[in-house]
Amino acid sequence: MRFTITAIFVLLFSFSYAQEEAPQAYILKSIYFGGGSYYVDDYQYDELKLLVDSVKDIRDYTITIHSHTDNIGGAAYNEWLSEMRGDAVIEKLLFLEFTSNQIEKRDFGQFNPVYDNSTWEGRQKNRRVDIIFWPVVM
């Protein structure tokens, strides 16, 4: 009988604990670009806006921008392109009423690729800006 009561208590406690909403560590959204481009198209802007509108208190988050390119072109050109991509995404975030003091930008250019630059698919995925939303812990 004692075992049954203990088991019920443990099940009830673990069920209620599992129902609590744990804070999300971060939210990642990637914006992809065509080769040599830093234009954020309407579709990707709309997707970003949907994400921003769907997350409760997202304007209380800090934002890190990581801008990337593929390895086509020289290192100096890709550094410039990476900076332009990051700035284009920041412009969209400011339009969505985030403030510049919420945003930190890191331009990686062609260095630090996540995907294989020896394939077309890998290069396509490396032409991106990652937007990382970090909840502010108080």
URFEN-V657170 format. One record per residue. N is the residue number from 1. PSI is psi in radians with two decimals (none if undefined). Layout:
n:N psi:PSI
n:N psi:PSI
This chain:
n:1 psi:-0.76
n:2 psi:-0.71
n:3 psi:-0.74
n:4 psi:-0.78
n:5 psi:-0.75
n:6 psi:-0.77
n:7 psi:-0.74
n:8 psi:-0.77
n:9 psi:-0.79
n:10 psi:-0.75
n:11 psi:-0.78
n:12 psi:-0.76
n:13 psi:-0.80
n:14 psi:-0.60
n:15 psi:-0.78
n:16 psi:-0.60
n:17 psi:-0.72
n:18 psi:-0.43
n:19 psi:-0.32
n:20 psi:2.48
n:21 psi:2.01
n:22 psi:2.49
n:23 psi:2.43
n:24 psi:2.39
n:25 psi:-0.82
n:26 psi:2.91
n:27 psi:2.28
n:28 psi:2.27
n:29 psi:2.25
n:30 psi:2.43
n:31 psi:2.20
n:32 psi:2.62
n:33 psi:2.71
n:34 psi:2.87
n:35 psi:2.22
n:36 psi:0.10
n:37 psi:2.62
n:38 psi:0.39
n:39 psi:2.20
n:40 psi:1.94
n:41 psi:2.90
n:42 psi:-0.67
n:43 psi:-0.83
n:44 psi:-0.60
n:45 psi:-0.76
n:46 psi:-0.69
n:47 psi:-0.72
n:48 psi:-0.77
n:49 psi:-0.72
n:50 psi:-0.74
n:51 psi:-0.86
n:52 psi:-0.74
n:53 psi:-0.38
n:54 psi:-0.25
n:55 psi:2.13
n:56 psi:2.35
n:57 psi:0.52
n:58 psi:-0.41
n:59 psi:-0.09
n:60 psi:0.03
n:61 psi:2.72
n:62 psi:2.76
n:63 psi:2.33
n:64 psi:2.27
n:65 psi:2.20
n:66 psi:1.97
n:67 psi:2.46
n:68 psi:2.81
n:69 psi:3.00
n:70 psi:-2.96
n:71 psi:0.25
n:72 psi:2.22
n:73 psi:3.04
n:74 psi:2.88
n:75 psi:-0.71
n:76 psi:-0.75
n:77 psi:-0.78
n:78 psi:-0.53
n:79 psi:-0.79
n:80 psi:-0.81
n:81 psi:-0.70
n:82 psi:-0.78
n:83 psi:-0.75
n:84 psi:-0.70
n:85 psi:-0.78
n:86 psi:-0.77
n:87 psi:-0.65
n:88 psi:-0.69
n:89 psi:-0.70
n:90 psi:-0.70
n:91 psi:-0.72
n:92 psi:-0.71
n:93 psi:-0.68
n:94 psi:-0.63
n:95 psi:-0.51
n:96 psi:0.26
n:97 psi:0.43
n:98 psi:2.80
n:99 psi:2.71
n:100 psi:-0.47
n:101 psi:-0.12
n:102 psi:-0.22
n:103 psi:2.29
n:104 psi:2.40
n:105 psi:2.39
n:106 psi:2.10
n:107 psi:2.12
n:108 psi:-0.28
n:109 psi:-2.39
n:110 psi:-0.07
n:111 psi:2.67
n:112 psi:0.78
n:113 psi:2.52
n:114 psi:-0.58
n:115 psi:2.89
n:116 psi:1.96
n:117 psi:-0.04
n:118 psi:-0.08
n:119 psi:2.69
n:120 psi:-0.77
n:121 psi:-0.72
n:122 psi:-0.77
n:123 psi:-0.70
n:124 psi:-0.73
n:125 psi:-0.44
n:126 psi:-0.25
n:127 psi:1.39
n:128 psi:2.89
n:129 psi:2.20
n:130 psi:2.22
n:131 psi:2.08
n:132 psi:2.03
n:133 psi:2.11
n:134 psi:2.12
n:135 psi:2.44
n:136 psi:2.12
n:137 psi:2.18
n:138 psi:none
